[in-house]
Amino acid sequence: MKFRTRLRVTFVTIIALPLVLTALAFCGIGLYLMNIQDGFPVEDLDYTAMTENMGEVVDATDGVFLNLKRQIAEDPSRLADREYLEAVNSQIIRKTTYIIVRRENELYYAGNRNAAEAIFSRLPAYGEQGAEGSGFYFDDMDKYVKKADFLFPDGARGSAFVVTKVNSLISRKLLVDDGSGQEYGRFFGQAERVYGCHVLRHAVNQGKGRALKTAFNYCLQAFCQMPGAVTADSDGQHSPECILSCVQAMLENPGALILGCRCFEGEDIPARSEFGNKCTRTVMKYLTGITVSDTQTGLRGIPSSFMQQLLMVKGERFEFETNMLLETRARKIPVVEIPIRTIYIEENKTSHFNPIKDSVRIYMIFGKFLFSSLSSSVVDLALFSLFCFLLKDRQWGRVTYVMAATVLARILSALYNYLLNLKVVFQSGGPVHATLPRYACLAMVQMSLSALLVGKLYPLFGGAEVLVKMPVDVALFFLSFVIQREFVYREKCG
């Protein structure tokens, strides 16, 4: 084959093969994502009410509930003693938490009679699932209830309830009006007057990312002692009990980013949301090494220290939430997931999230790596063709001209590729003396595998060395990306 023909084959292959492989990959990934069944299980949720002094509420609510359950296990007859119930109720620190005991369908005891009478008819029935252990939330009354069933000494069915008025516990509620306009002003006014929200306003729409930063900045200045904040969307997807669950998880995992994760399995999940989430989480896992089951969730518990750092992170719209996840890896911040209810109103038609546009930073990581590798391959393959032409049919012991051409071409392109990946692709802060030896080790192994495989396979395909080398290097390319991300350029913790 003439040298000019070799160059033509080389450059045509460089353009055509990546395009074909990319198209096939997207088709394959799309089919896989539409049929994947590895959903996130949502069961046995533990929703616990929180307050300004969170430990106090845990003692006042969960502590009392656990004591009642322990008493039921040891001697349920004590719950028939009103003096005992009065003593337990008086020990509750928060007056917004109280005990109710029901005997059959009658109110037997109430720690707060007026409040108990208002909610009594709504309390879950004896044996009803959902309230015992996990809790039950009355959205319109802002009441959070835990229930434990027992039997009175005469066999009558009884239920003990620990009731907490949640609205009084979450006293710091912040709402951002991101340039909604006068036509929606009444809703924000009602939030201020009725629900006690503090409203921050943007004169014009600036995007979700900017709205979150506005809220973060306010919270850090107004509540400097806070452990963190929980963000929730305003489209009705996040129920109050899920928010409370996220609050507790944030307190139990200080310093971690808490994600309220939805289950994306089921016929009631909009196809757009299902595909978008599965696509983004699969791509994110491969390209960044971050494994989360719900990349798009807006229900997040963010510690104060991380909020300060996020003020400097790029992104003014939905892409900010993706960038937030990328920052957890860069700053070594643990991510904790908690399952929440999956709620979609009108098939999520009001969502402005675009899984491609708003995840562009994730795809750019691979795009830059692809450019780095392909531009390096241009040099590598051109030199490989040149050396094959110059060394045609020569052999030094067991070293064929193909192996020699591979080694020479790879050495010349390796330094270019190393520097481009270090500074542009992975933007690693690792020192050269640490990353260069690791890169050299990888390059040697990859070069050896390429030379070995091409040397063994090209005789089987009529001596077409270049055409054999391309698919071999494409396979090694994907493997190399993961190794460089996880080993070569990854900075040490601490």
C-alpha positions in Angstrom: 0.0 0.0 0.0 1.4 3.4 -1.0 2.2 6.0 1.6 -0.3 8.4 0.2 -3.0 5.7 0.3 -2.1 4.9 3.9 -2.5 8.5 5.0 -5.9 8.7 3.2 -7.1 5.5 4.9 -5.8 6.8 8.3 -7.6 10.1 8.2 -10.8 8.8 6.8 -10.9 6.2 9.5 -10.2 8.8 12.2 -13.4 10.7 11.1 -15.7 7.9 10.1 -15.1 5.3 12.9 -15.7 7.6 15.9 -18.9 8.9 14.3 -20.2 5.3 13.7 -19.2 4.1 17.2 -20.8 7.2 18.8 -24.1 6.6 16.9 -24.2 3.0 17.9 -23.3 3.8 21.5 -26.1 6.3 21.8 -28.6 3.9 20.3 -27.5 1.1 22.6 -27.5 3.3 25.7 -30.9 4.6 24.8 -32.4 1.1 24.4 -30.7 0.1 27.7 -32.0 3.1 29.6 -35.6 2.5 28.4 -35.5 -1.0 29.7 -33.4 -0.8 32.8 -35.0 -2.1 35.9 -32.6 -1.1 38.6 -34.9 1.3 40.4 -34.4 2.8 43.8 -36.5 1.0 46.4 -38.7 3.3 48.5 -40.1 1.6 51.6 -40.1 2.0 55.4 -39.5 5.7 55.3 -38.7 7.2 58.7 -40.1 10.7 58.7 -39.3 12.5 61.9 -40.2 16.1 62.8 -37.4 18.5 63.6 -37.1 21.9 65.3 -34.7 24.8 65.8 -33.1 22.7 68.6 -33.2 19.4 66.7 -31.9 17.2 69.5 -34.7 18.6 71.7 -37.4 17.5 69.3 -35.9 14.1 68.9 -36.1 13.7 72.7 -39.6 15.2 72.9 -41.2 13.2 70.0 -39.2 10.1 69.2 -38.1 9.7 72.8 -41.7 9.7 74.1 -42.9 7.5 71.3 -40.2 4.9 72.0 -41.0 4.9 75.7 -44.6 4.3 74.9 -43.8 1.4 72.6 -41.5 0.0 75.3 -44.2 0.3 77.9 -46.7 -1.5 75.6 -44.2 -4.4 75.1 -43.7 -4.7 78.8 -47.0 -3.8 80.4 -49.7 -2.3 78.1 -52.1 -1.9 81.0 -50.1 1.1 82.2 -51.6 3.0 79.2 -55.0 2.6 80.9 -53.7 4.7 83.8 -54.5 8.3 83.1 -52.2 9.5 85.9 -49.3 7.7 84.2 -50.2 9.2 80.8 -50.4 12.7 82.4 -46.9 12.2 83.9 -45.5 11.1 80.5 -47.2 14.1 78.7 -45.8 16.5 81.3 -42.3 15.4 80.6 -42.5 16.5 76.9 -40.3 19.6 76.6 -42.1 21.1 73.6 -45.7 22.1 74.3 -46.4 21.6 70.6 -46.1 17.9 71.2 -48.7 15.9 73.1 -50.1 12.5 73.7 -53.5 11.1 72.6 -54.9 7.7 73.7 -57.9 6.3 71.9 -60.0 3.4 73.3 -62.0 1.8 70.5 -63.6 4.9 68.9 -63.6 7.1 72.0 -61.1 9.7 73.1 -59.6 8.2 76.3 -56.8 10.7 77.1 -55.6 14.0 75.5 -52.5 15.9 76.5 -54.0 18.9 74.7 -57.8 18.5 74.6 -58.6 21.3 72.2 -56.0 20.3 69.7 -56.9 16.6 70.1 -60.6 17.2 69.4 -59.7 19.0 66.2 -57.6 16.1 64.9 -59.2 13.1 66.6 -61.6 12.1 63.7 -58.6 12.1 61.3 -56.4 9.8 63.3 -55.5 6.5 61.6 -57.6 3.5 62.6 -56.4 0.6 64.8 -54.1 -1.6 62.8 -53.9 0.8 59.9 -50.4 0.8 58.3 -48.4 3.8 57.5 -48.5 5.6 60.8 -46.9 3.2 63.2 -43.1 3.5 63.2 -42.8 5.7 60.1 -45.3 8.5 61.0 -48.2 10.2 59.3 -48.4 13.8 58.2 -51.6 15.9 58.0 -50.7 18.4 55.3 -53.7 20.8 55.9 -53.2 20.8 59.7 -49.4 20.8 59.9 -49.6 17.8 62.3 -47.2 15.0 62.4 -48.4 11.8 64.1 -46.8 8.6 65.3 -49.0 5.7 66.4 -48.6 2.6 68.5 -51.5 0.1 68.9 -52.2 -2.0 72.1 -55.0 -3.7 74.0 -56.6 -2.5 77.2 -56.8 -5.0 80.1 -60.4 -5.8 79.2 -59.4 -6.6 75.6 -60.6 -3.2 74.1 -58.5 -2.0 71.2 -56.4 1.0 72.0 -54.0 3.3 70.1 -51.5 5.7 71.5 -50.5 8.8 69.4 -47.7 11.2 69.7 -48.7 14.4 67.9 -46.4 17.3 66.9 -47.4 20.5 65.3 -44.8 20.7 62.6 -45.5 24.3 61.5 -44.3 25.6 64.9 -41.1 23.5 64.6 -40.0 24.8 61.2 -40.0 28.5 62.1 -37.4 29.5 59.5 -38.9 29.2 56.1 -37.3 31.0 53.2 -39.0 31.5 49.8 -37.3 32.9 46.6 -39.5 34.8 44.1 -37.3 34.4 41.0 -38.9 37.3 39.0 -42.4 35.7 38.9 -44.1 39.1 38.2 -47.1 40.9 39.7 -49.6 38.3 38.6 -48.1 35.8 41.1 -47.4 38.3 43.9 -50.5 37.3 45.9 -49.1 33.8 46.4 -45.9 35.1 47.9 -47.9 37.6 50.0 -50.0 34.7 51.3 -46.8 32.7 52.1 -45.6 35.7 54.2 -48.8 36.4 56.0 -50.2 32.9 56.6 -47.2 30.6 56.7 -44.6 33.0 58.1 -42.2 32.7 55.1 -39.5 35.2 54.5 -39.5 36.0 50.8 -36.5 37.0 48.8 -37.3 38.6 45.5 -35.5 38.9 42.2 -36.6 41.8 39.9 -36.3 39.5 36.9 -36.0 35.8 36.4 -32.3 34.8 36.9 -32.6 31.0 37.1 -32.7 28.3 39.8 -29.0 28.4 40.4 -29.0 32.1 41.1 -32.1 31.7 43.3 -30.4 29.1 45.4 -27.2 31.2 45.8 -29.4 34.2 46.8 -31.0 32.0 49.5 -27.6 30.5 50.6 -26.1 34.0 51.0 -29.0 35.2 53.1 -29.0 32.1 55.3 -25.3 32.2 56.0 -25.6 35.8 57.1 -28.9 35.7 59.0 -28.4 32.2 60.7 -24.7 31.9 61.1 -25.1 29.1 63.7 -27.3 26.9 61.5 -26.0 23.4 60.7 -27.3 23.7 57.1 -30.5 24.2 55.1 -32.9 22.0 53.1 -33.9 23.1 49.6 -37.2 22.0 48.1 -38.9 22.8 44.8 -42.2 24.8 44.6 -43.9 22.6 42.1 -45.5 20.2 44.7 -43.0 17.3 44.1 -41.7 17.4 47.7 -44.1 16.6 50.5 -43.6 18.1 54.0 -42.8 14.6 55.4 -40.1 14.1 52.8 -38.6 17.5 53.7 -38.6 16.5 57.4 -36.9 13.2 56.6 -34.2 15.2 54.7 -33.7 17.4 57.7 -33.1 14.5 60.0 -30.7 12.9 57.6 -28.7 16.1 57.4 -28.4 16.2 61.2 -27.4 12.6 61.4 -24.8 13.1 58.7 -23.1 16.5 59.4 -20.9 17.6 56.5 -22.6 15.4 53.9 -24.8 16.4 51.0 -28.2 14.8 51.5 -30.2 13.9 48.4 -33.9 13.1 48.6 -34.1 10.4 45.8 -37.2 9.4 43.9 -38.1 6.0 42.4 -38.2 6.1 38.6 -40.0 2.8 38.1 -43.7 2.6 37.4 -46.3 3.5 34.8 -47.1 6.8 36.4 -43.6 8.2 35.8 -43.4 10.5 32.8 -41.2 9.0 30.1 -39.3 12.3 29.7 -38.4 12.3 33.4 -37.5 8.6 33.5 -35.3 8.7 30.4 -33.7 12.0 31.4 -32.7 10.8 34.9 -31.5 7.4 33.8 -29.5 8.9 31.0 -27.9 11.6 33.2 -27.1 9.2 36.1 -25.5 6.6 33.8 -23.4 9.2 32.0 -22.4 10.8 35.3 -21.3 7.5 36.8 -19.1 6.7 33.8 -17.7 10.2 33.2 -17.2 11.4 36.8 -17.3 8.4 39.0 -20.2 9.9 41.0 -23.0 7.3 41.7 -26.4 8.8 42.6 -29.8 7.4 41.8 -31.5 10.8 41.3 -29.3 13.5 39.7 -32.2 15.9 39.2 -33.7 16.0 42.7 -34.2 19.5 44.1 -34.7 18.2 47.7 -31.3 18.4 49.2 -29.8 19.0 52.6 -26.8 21.2 52.3 -24.4 21.8 55.2 -23.3 25.4 55.9 -19.7 24.8 55.1 -20.7 23.5 51.6 -23.1 26.3 51.1 -20.2 28.8 51.4 -18.3 27.0 48.8 -21.3 26.7 46.5 -21.6 30.5 46.3 -18.5 30.5 44.1 -19.6 27.6 41.8 -20.6 28.4 38.3 -24.1 27.9 37.0 -27.1 30.2 37.2 -29.9 27.9 36.1 -30.6 24.1 36.4 -27.0 23.3 35.6 -26.0 24.6 39.0 -27.5 21.5 40.7 -25.4 19.2 38.4 -22.3 21.3 39.2 -23.1 20.9 42.9 -22.8 17.1 42.5 -19.5 17.5 40.7 -18.2 19.7 43.5 -18.9 16.9 46.0 -16.2 14.8 44.3 -13.8 17.7 43.9 -14.1 18.7 47.6 -14.4 15.1 48.9 -17.9 15.7 50.4 -19.9 12.5 51.1 -23.3 12.1 49.5 -26.1 10.4 51.5 -29.3 9.4 49.7 -32.7 9.0 51.4 -35.8 7.6 49.6 -38.7 10.0 49.1 -42.2 9.8 47.5 -42.3 10.2 43.7 -44.9 12.9 42.9 -45.6 14.2 39.5 -48.3 16.8 38.8 -49.7 16.8 35.2 -46.8 14.5 34.1 -44.2 17.1 35.2 -45.3 19.5 32.4 -44.2 22.6 34.4 -40.6 21.4 34.6 -38.0 23.4 32.6 -35.2 20.9 33.2 -33.4 19.8 30.0 -31.4 16.6 30.7 -28.9 17.4 27.8 -28.6 21.2 28.1 -28.5 21.3 31.9 -26.0 18.5 32.2 -23.6 20.0 29.6 -20.7 20.2 32.1 -20.8 16.4 32.6 -20.7 15.8 28.9 -18.0 18.4 28.4 -15.6 16.3 30.6 -15.9 13.4 28.1 -15.9 15.8 25.2 -12.6 17.3 26.2 -11.2 13.9 26.8 -12.4 12.8 23.4 -10.8 15.8 21.8 -7.6 15.2 23.7 -7.5 11.6 22.7 -8.5 12.1 19.0 -6.0 14.9 18.5 -3.4 12.7 20.1 -4.5 9.9 17.8 -4.0 12.1 14.8 -0.4 12.6 15.7 -0.1 8.9 16.8 -1.6 7.4 13.7 0.1 9.8 11.3 3.5 8.9 12.8 2.5 5.2 12.9 1.8 5.3 9.2 5.0 7.1 8.6 7.1 4.7 10.6 5.4 1.7 9.0 6.3 3.2 5.6 9.9 3.8 6.6 10.4 0.4 8.4 8.3 -1.8 6.1 9.1 -5.5 6.3 12.0 -5.0 8.8 12.3 -7.0 11.9 14.6 -7.1 15.0 14.4 -10.5 16.5 10.9 -10.9 17.6 10.2 -7.2 17.3 8.3 -6.5 14.0 8.2 -3.2 12.2 4.6 -2.9 13.4 5.6 -3.1 17.0 8.5 -0.6 16.5 6.2 1.9 14.7 3.6 1.6 17.5 6.2 2.3 20.2 7.8 5.3 18.4 4.5 6.9 17.6 3.1 6.5 21.1 6.1 8.0 22.8 5.9 11.2 20.7 2.1 11.6 21.3 2.1 10.6 24.9 3.6 13.8 26.4 1.1 16.0 24.4 -1.8 13.9 25.7 -0.5 13.9 29.3 -0.3 17.7 29.5 -3.7 18.2 27.8 -5.4 15.8 30.2 -3.7 17.3 33.3 -4.5 20.9 32.6 -7.7 20.8 30.5 -9.6 17.5 30.8 -9.4 16.5 34.5 -8.0 19.9 35.7 -6.1 18.0 38.3 -4.2 19.8 41.1 -1.9 16.8 41.5 1.8 17.4 41.2 3.6 16.4 38.1 6.0 14.2 40.0 3.0 12.1 41.2 0.8 12.1 38.1 3.5 11.7 35.4 4.8 8.4 36.6 1.3 7.0 36.9 0.5 8.3 33.4 3.7 6.8 32.1 2.8 3.5 33.6 -0.6 3.5 32.0 0.8 4.6 28.7 3.3 1.8 28.7 0.7 -0.8 29.5 -1.7 0.6 26.9 1.1 0.8 24.4 2.1 -2.8 25.0 -1.4 -4.0 24.7 -2.0 -2.1 21.5 1.3 -3.3 20.0 0.6 -6.9 21.1 -3.0 -7.0 19.9 -2.3 -5.3 16.6 0.8 -7.4 16.0 -1.2 -10.6 16.5 -4.3 -9.6 14.6 -3.1 -7.7 11.5 -1.9 -10.9 9.7 -5.5 -12.2 10.0 -6.9 -9.2 8.1 -4.6 -9.2 5.1 -1.9 -7.0 6.6 -4.1 -3.9 7.0 -2.2 -2.6 10.1 -4.0 0.7 10.4 -7.5 -0.7 10.1 -6.7 -3.3 12.8 -5.1 -0.7 15.1 -8.2 1.6 15.1 -10.8 -0.7 16.8 -8.1 -2.0 19.2 -7.3 1.6 20.3 -10.9 2.5 20.6 -11.5 -0.2 23.1 -8.4 0.8 25.1 -9.6 4.4 24.9 -12.7 3.8 27.0 -10.7 1.8 29.5 -8.1 4.5 29.7 -10.6 7.2 30.5 -11.7 5.4 33.6 -8.2 4.6 34.7 -7.0 8.2 34.3 -10.0 9.5 36.1 -9.7 7.2 39.1 -6.0 6.6 39.3 -3.7 8.9 37.3 -5.2 12.4 37.9 -7.2 11.8 41.1 -6.0 13.9 44.0 -5.3 12.3 47.3 -7.8 12.9 50.1 -6.6 15.2 52.9 
